[in-house]
Amino acid sequence: MLTKEKLKAQIENFPNEFSLEELIERLILVEKVEASEKQSLNKETISEDELDKEIEKWFK
């Protein structure tokens, strides 16, 4: 979840001028990275071998 502190930190890293779209894209990226880290910590990921098998199914 986005907090004021995270928002402030992202804004501080931006140049003096930026578009709203750039900020939104950055915030979405931050949220996705945090969600991925949480999934990893909770062992909600699959191995590379399992991923390869899933990808093979897509192309059959």
Beta strands, then each sheet from edge to edge (+ up, - down):
end
